[in-house]
Amino acid sequence: MLPGEPLCLEEARDDGWARVRTAYDYPGWLPTAALRGEPDPSWLAPRAAEPLEAARRLLGAPYLWGGMTEQGIDCSGLVHMSFRATGRLVPRDADQQEAAGTPVAEPEPGDLVSYGEPADHIAFWLGGGRILHSTRRDGVDGVVDEPEPDELRLRRHAVFRL
């Protein structure tokens, strides 16, 4: 959850914790004291024309599991925030994103590729065998534009459009 996002309070406990749900149906816990102020009315205002454009702005951001900002972002956070930058709200996790998508036979730049079953990794398809994604492996850390690595290509599960 990021500052300014609208939240639905599901439970406030006596121990100072609150169970909340985001506008994109993601559950979480946070200190009740953090529930102050009103949501930012511009939290979903478009800042990019296309998700891939927004994703490219995050090239070089470090990988952080669960991250959703330029200070650290994971693969599904990159997809979520890139669509959010266009004013579109999509699910947060790779398997949820895959489930919400429409399969395509021939990927076009900006389509999504998921890996594993259930999906545990996701990337933007760039064309020409290249992907844009957030990863941490063998000296690669963060949002990169690269040829689809063999270890991912062998695990490719779906190609789809949101």
C-alpha positions in Angstrom: 0.0 0.0 0.0 1.3 3.4 -0.9 0.5 6.7 0.8 -2.7 8.3 -0.4 -4.3 5.0 -1.7 -7.9 4.6 -0.7 -8.3 1.7 1.8 -11.3 -0.2 3.1 -11.1 -0.8 6.9 -12.1 -4.4 7.5 -11.2 -4.7 11.2 -9.7 -2.5 13.9 -8.2 -4.5 16.7 -7.6 -3.5 20.3 -3.9 -4.2 20.0 -3.4 -1.2 17.6 -3.6 -3.1 14.3 -6.0 -2.8 11.5 -6.9 -5.2 8.7 -7.4 -3.3 5.4 -8.1 -4.0 1.7 -6.8 -1.8 -1.1 -8.9 -0.6 -4.1 -7.3 -3.4 -6.1 -8.5 -5.9 -3.6 -5.2 -6.6 -1.8 -5.4 -7.4 1.9 -3.0 -6.2 4.5 -2.4 -5.2 8.1 -1.0 -1.8 9.3 -0.9 0.1 12.6 -4.3 1.7 13.3 -2.4 5.0 13.9 -1.4 5.0 10.2 -5.1 5.3 9.2 -5.3 9.1 9.2 -6.2 11.6 6.6 -8.2 11.2 3.4 -7.1 9.4 0.3 -5.3 11.5 -2.3 -7.9 12.2 -5.0 -5.3 12.0 -7.7 -3.9 8.6 -6.6 -5.0 7.0 -9.9 -4.5 10.0 -12.2 -2.9 9.0 -15.5 0.8 10.0 -15.9 1.6 7.9 -18.9 -0.2 7.0 -22.2 0.9 3.3 -22.2 2.0 0.9 -19.5 5.2 0.1 -21.4 6.1 3.8 -21.4 5.6 3.9 -17.6 7.6 0.7 -17.2 10.6 2.1 -19.2 10.7 5.0 -16.8 11.6 2.5 -14.1 14.6 1.0 -15.9 17.4 0.7 -13.4 15.2 0.7 -10.3 16.5 -2.0 -7.9 14.6 -5.2 -7.3 12.7 -5.4 -4.0 10.2 -8.2 -3.3 6.8 -6.6 -2.7 8.1 -3.2 -3.8 6.1 -0.8 -5.9 8.3 2.3 -6.2 11.5 3.5 -7.9 13.3 2.8 -4.6 12.5 -0.9 -5.1 10.1 -2.9 -7.2 9.3 -6.5 -8.0 8.1 -8.0 -11.3 4.4 -7.9 -10.6 4.7 -4.5 -8.9 6.3 -3.2 -12.1 3.3 -4.4 -14.1 0.8 -3.1 -11.5 2.4 0.3 -11.2 2.9 0.7 -15.0 -0.8 0.1 -15.6 -1.7 2.3 -12.6 0.4 5.1 -14.2 -2.1 5.0 -17.1 -5.1 5.3 -14.8 -5.9 1.5 -15.0 -6.1 -0.6 -11.9 -4.9 -4.2 -12.3 -4.3 -6.9 -9.8 -1.1 -6.8 -7.8 0.4 -10.3 -8.1 1.7 -12.2 -11.2 -0.8 -15.1 -10.9 -3.7 -12.6 -10.4 -2.5 -10.6 -13.4 -2.4 -13.7 -15.6 -5.9 -14.7 -14.5 -7.2 -11.2 -15.4 -5.6 -11.2 -18.8 -6.8 -12.3 -22.3 -4.5 -14.8 -24.0 -2.9 -13.8 -27.3 -1.4 -16.1 -29.9 1.1 -13.6 -31.3 2.5 -11.2 -28.6 2.9 -7.5 -29.4 5.1 -5.1 -27.6 3.4 -4.2 -24.3 1.8 -7.7 -23.9 2.7 -9.7 -20.8 4.5 -13.0 -20.4 4.1 -15.1 -17.3 6.4 -17.8 -16.0 5.7 -20.8 -13.8 2.4 -22.4 -12.9 1.0 -20.8 -10.9 2.7 -17.7 -12.3 5.6 -16.6 -10.1 7.2 -14.1 -12.5 5.9 -11.7 -15.1 7.4 -9.5 -17.8 6.5 -7.0 -20.5 7.1 -8.4 -24.0 9.1 -6.0 -26.1 9.3 -8.0 -29.3 12.3 -9.6 -31.0 12.7 -12.0 -28.1 13.2 -9.2 -25.6 11.4 -8.6 -22.3 11.3 -5.8 -19.7 11.0 -6.9 -16.1 12.3 -6.6 -12.6 14.6 -9.5 -11.5 17.4 -10.5 -9.2 19.7 -13.2 -10.5 23.3 -13.8 -11.3 24.5 -10.2 -11.2 21.3 -8.7 -12.6 19.3 -6.7 -10.1 16.3 -4.5 -10.9 14.3 -3.4 -13.9 16.0 -4.4 -17.1 15.4 -4.6 -20.8 17.1 -7.9 -22.0 16.7 -10.9 -24.2 14.4 -13.4 -22.6 16.7 -15.6 -20.5 16.7 -19.3 -21.4 15.7 -20.2 -17.8 12.6 -18.1 -18.2 11.7 -19.0 -21.8 11.7 -22.7 -20.7 9.2 -21.8 -17.9 7.0 -19.6 -20.0 3.4 -20.3 -19.1 1.2 -17.7 -20.8 1.2 -14.6 -23.1 -1.6 -12.3 -22.5 -3.0 -8.7 -22.7 -4.6 -6.7 -19.9 
